[in-house]
Amino acid sequence: MTSVRLTGLLICETPDQVQIVIDHLPLHVELTRSEPGCVSFEVARTKDPLVWQVDEQFMDAASFAAHQQRVAASEWGRATAGIERQYKVDGLR
């Protein structure tokens, strides 16, 4: 079983997008960390106030896929759909 690791950036373009992230991030982090198969999940603001560093690890491809599916249908997913993501995913075939 190979773990899946996602790393990258969440990049806001406007102060309104920053506020969306600030408003919705705490619940998103709480829900993600409680998902089966979540090994670690960190989202931290960088020195650039418009950019967050995202680092997440899941036990396997199935738990990562379940996370992605949940997020797509979540309030976080809907609220942040227009915010740029530059992610790299390792561990998927």
N, C-alpha and C positions, 0 to 999 in steps of 0.2 A: 504494500500500500504506500503510495507516494503522496506526501503532503502537497498542498497547493498554496503558493505564496503570491500575493498581489502587492506590488509596490508602485508608487507614483504620486501624482499631484492632482489635486482638485483646484481648479483655477477660476476664480471669480473675475468678472469683467467690471462689475459695478458695486458700489456700496450696498445697493438693494440685494444683490446676490450674496454678499457677505452676511447681511442680516438674516437671510433665509438659512444659510448654513448655521449661524449662531443659534437661531431659534429651533432648528430641527435636529441638530447634531446630538445633543445629550440622549434623547430617546433612541435615536438610531444606534448609538454606541451601546446603550444598555441592552436593546433587543438583540443586536448582533452578538455581543459577548455571551448571551444566554442561549444561543443556538447550539444544537448538537453538532459537534465537530469543529467548533470554533476554538482554535488554539490561542490565537492572539488577534487583537484588533485595536489599532491606534490611529487616531486622526489628530494631528497637531498643527497648529498654525505656524508658519515659517516666519522669517524676518520680513518677508513681503506680506503685508496685511491682506492681500487678495488671494494668497495661496496657502493651501494646507498640504502637508505630507501625509500620505495614507500608506499604512503597512498592515497587512492582514495575512493570517495563515489559518488554513483549514486542514483537518486531518486527511482528507482525500477529495477526489473530484466530485463525488456524490454530495458531500456536505457543502462544498463550494457552490455547486450548481443549485442546491436548495437555498443557499443564502442569496444567490443572484436572483432567483425566482421570487423570493420573499421581498427583496429590496425593490424589484421592479414594480410590485403591486402596492408598495408601502407609501405612506405620506411623505417620507424622505425621498423616495424615488420620484414621486410626482412633483414635489416642490423643487427638487434640484435637477430635474431633467434637462434644463437648458444650460447648466453649468458644465464647462469643459473639464474633461478628465483625460489625463495622460498616464495610463497605467500599463504596467508590464506584468504578465501573469506567467509564473513558472510552475511546472508540475502537471500540466494538462497535456494529454497526447494529441 
